[in-house]
Amino acid sequence: DQDILEYPLAIGSSRLLVAGMQARNNARVVVLGSHDMISDAFYNAKTQTVMGGAKEAGNRAFASAVTDWALKRNGDLRFGAVKHNKVGEEPSDVAYRITDDAEYSITIEEMQSGKWVPFQAKDVQMEFVRIDPFVRAFLVPDAAGVFKATFKVPDVYGVFQFKVNYDRTGYTHLYSTTQVSVRPFRHTEYERFIPSAYPYYASAFSMMGGLIVFSFIFLYHQDKPKTE
């Protein structure tokens, strides 16, 4: 036993035997406390069981998982086949109209053991953004990794974006954005009579009725002559 003359740089949970980091550009780096962790001796090590036998230790699985993650053989995401359209119509670049029913889909794949497979998750969200998100909805995946969402276009026109910004621990950052335009109703697309405008209709007709009554009284009313 020796006296501690200087406070250790790291103790307890602050000290890591293996540390991994992923940068903003999805570059990965793993730091091992010793190269012995990936040596053949540790890789093929065996451990003794309670019954006195021997079985393979978890070093092989651990080293393989860490190496595959650092080399992006696991946990790497990519997207493709981004589509959007009005419900019941084919995908196109035609501007949406306010209050339209729209459908958005995106295909997401995951790298597993060096192969691309359909990604499965229930926490992927799509945002319909014009400076701030007007719509935020969860995307529902199918067996082929196609994530879909159906929503109603907000009653605000302008330039919007379909945006998927997925950030999950252990996976690469996924970001997709598609710009679209949203237009107001054309003058021929409004309803003939708008229910919310009935009070204005009533006020206009009441003014017309009042004018007719006033005109009738003004034209045909005659005061009786005064007698001394």
HELIX and SHEET records of a PDB file:
HELIX    1   1 GLY A   12  SER A   14  5                                   3    
HELIX    2   2 HIS A   35  ILE A   38  5                                   4    
HELIX    3   3 ASP A   40  TYR A   43  1                                   4    
HELIX    4   4 ASN A   59  ALA A   70  1                                  12    
HELIX    5   5 PRO A  195  ALA A  197  5                                   3    
HELIX    6   6 TYR A  198  TYR A  220  1                                  23    
SHEET    1   A 2 VAL A  18  GLN A  22  0                                        
SHEET    2   A 2 ARG A  28  LEU A  32 -1                                        
SHEET    1   B 2 LYS A  46  GLN A  48  0                                        
SHEET    2   B 2 ALA A  54  GLU A  56 -1                                        
SHEET    1   C 3 ASN A  74  LYS A  86  0                                        
SHEET    2   C 3 ASP A 101  GLN A 112 -1                                        
SHEET    3   C 3 LYS A 115  PRO A 118 -1                                        
SHEET    1   D 4 ASN A  74  LYS A  86  0                                        
SHEET    2   D 4 ASP A 101  GLN A 112 -1                                        
SHEET    3   D 4 VAL A 146  LYS A 152 -1                                        
SHEET    4   D 4 VAL A 140  PRO A 141 -1                                        
SHEET    1   E 5 TYR A  96  ARG A  97  0                                        
SHEET    2   E 5 LEU A 174  ARG A 183  1                                        
SHEET    3   E 5 GLY A 158  TYR A 166 -1                                        
SHEET    4   E 5 GLN A 125  VAL A 129 -1                                        
SHEET    5   E 5 PRO A 133  PHE A 138 -1                                        
END                                                                             
